[in-house]
Amino acid sequence: MKKICFFLVFIGFMFMGSAREARAGETSLAGYLTYWDGTDTRGKGIGGTGGGIKLRKHLLGIFSADIRGGYIDFDDIDTTVIPVEATIMVGIPLLLEPYVGVGAGYYAIDSDLKYDNGFGTYGLIGVQFNLFVVGAMAEVRYNTTNISLNNEDLMDGLSANVGLMLKW
């Protein structure tokens, strides 16, 4: 029984310490890999891969915000997307911090097809592993954009991000 009590107290202190560290490490910079699943004009799935960086700032306890920039290459349709985005999130700052958020972005398109640059919004759910001054993150997003060809949305769909971070 003593071992179980000691273990539970130890785990409790670890979570309290990590929550303090998560709030005290007010800012984080993460590099991430991304996969974006969209559709083409025939309804066929297209996939884009790339990466990005995000700068996240913890605001008031459970609230945080970030800005992101990235580069996503859709080989299937010979198109490159450069997103610039902002996100507002709510999370529980523990060692393993779950969070949800909403965001909006501007998407610069480089393509031989007749895409115009566009705007979009997204909702996300993720988890961040906080360990002193380093960490890791993983998230899933649902994206909606006004990027279309022949009145058919192309970049709407799920995306996933996985990355590492530095906190200060």
BELCORFEN-V909185 format. One record per residue. RES is the residue in one small letter. SS is DSSP state (~ for helix, > for strand, _ for the rest). PHI is phi as a letter, one per 40 degrees, with the letter a starting at -180 (999 if undefined). PSI is psi in degrees with one decimal (none if undefined). Layout:
# BELCORFEN-V909185
res:ss:phi:psi
RES:SS:PHI:PSI
RES:SS:PHI:PSI
This chain:
# BELCORFEN-V909185
res:ss:phi:psi
m:_:999:-38.7
k:~:c:-39.4
k:~:c:-41.9
i:~:c:-45.0
c:~:c:-44.9
f:~:c:-44.3
f:~:c:-44.7
l:~:c:-40.9
v:~:c:-43.1
f:~:d:-46.5
i:~:c:-42.1
g:~:d:-46.3
f:~:c:-36.8
m:~:c:-43.6
f:~:c:-39.0
m:~:c:-42.5
g:~:c:-40.2
s:~:c:-33.8
a:~:c:-41.3
r:~:c:-42.2
e:~:c:-37.3
a:~:c:-40.5
r:~:c:-35.8
a:~:c:-31.0
g:_:c:63.3
e:_:d:-28.6
t:>:b:145.4
s:>:b:149.4
l:>:b:121.5
a:>:b:142.1
g:>:b:136.4
y:>:a:156.6
l:>:c:147.7
t:>:b:149.3
y:>:b:127.5
w:>:b:124.7
d:>:b:118.8
g:>:b:-165.8
t:>:b:150.3
d:_:c:-175.8
t:_:c:-16.9
r:_:c:4.3
g:_:g:4.4
k:_:c:140.6
g:>:c:137.8
i:>:b:145.4
g:>:b:138.0
g:>:b:139.4
t:>:b:153.1
g:>:i:-148.8
g:>:a:178.9
g:>:a:-179.7
i:>:b:151.6
k:>:b:141.8
l:>:b:115.3
r:>:b:139.1
k:>:b:122.0
h:>:c:132.2
l:_:b:-92.8
l:_:b:89.7
g:_:g:-92.4
i:_:c:-7.3
f:>:c:143.7
s:>:a:164.9
a:>:a:153.0
d:>:a:162.1
i:>:b:145.9
r:>:b:149.8
g:>:b:146.2
g:>:a:-174.9
y:>:a:119.2
i:>:b:129.0
d:>:b:118.1
f:>:c:91.9
d:~:c:-35.2
d:~:d:-32.8
i:~:b:15.5
d:_:f:54.8
t:>:b:140.2
t:>:b:135.5
v:>:b:132.7
i:>:b:99.2
p:>:c:141.3
v:>:b:117.1
e:>:b:160.1
a:>:b:140.4
t:>:b:143.2
i:>:b:131.1
m:>:b:155.8
v:>:b:128.1
g:>:a:167.0
i:_:b:106.4
p:_:c:86.6
l:_:b:-175.0
l:_:d:-45.4
l:>:b:99.9
e:>:c:106.3
p:>:c:147.0
y:>:a:157.0
v:>:b:155.9
g:>:a:171.5
v:>:b:152.2
g:>:a:173.2
a:>:a:155.6
g:>:a:167.3
y:>:b:135.5
y:>:b:110.1
a:>:c:128.0
i:>:b:134.2
d:>:b:109.4
s:>:a:153.3
d:_:c:-18.5
l:_:c:170.4
k:_:c:54.5
y:_:c:143.6
d:_:b:153.2
n:_:d:152.9
g:>:a:177.4
f:>:b:161.0
g:>:a:170.4
t:>:b:164.8
y:>:a:155.7
g:>:b:147.0
l:>:a:156.1
i:>:b:134.8
g:>:a:179.7
v:>:a:142.6
q:>:b:132.4
f:>:c:115.5
n:>:b:119.2
l:>:b:93.5
f:_:f:-108.6
v:_:b:4.2
v:>:b:167.9
g:>:a:-177.7
a:>:a:157.1
m:>:a:151.7
a:>:a:137.3
e:>:a:155.5
v:>:b:136.7
r:>:b:152.8
y:>:b:120.9
n:>:b:138.2
t:>:b:132.1
t:>:b:167.6
n:_:b:22.7
i:_:c:117.3
s:>:a:164.0
l:>:b:124.8
n:_:f:41.6
n:_:g:22.9
e:>:b:125.2
d:>:c:137.2
l:_:b:-37.1
m:_:c:5.3
d:_:c:137.5
g:>:i:-173.7
l:>:c:150.3
s:>:a:157.7
a:>:b:139.7
n:>:b:139.3
v:>:b:130.7
g:>:a:178.6
l:>:b:154.1
m:>:a:159.2
l:>:b:139.1
k:>:b:145.6
w:_:a:none
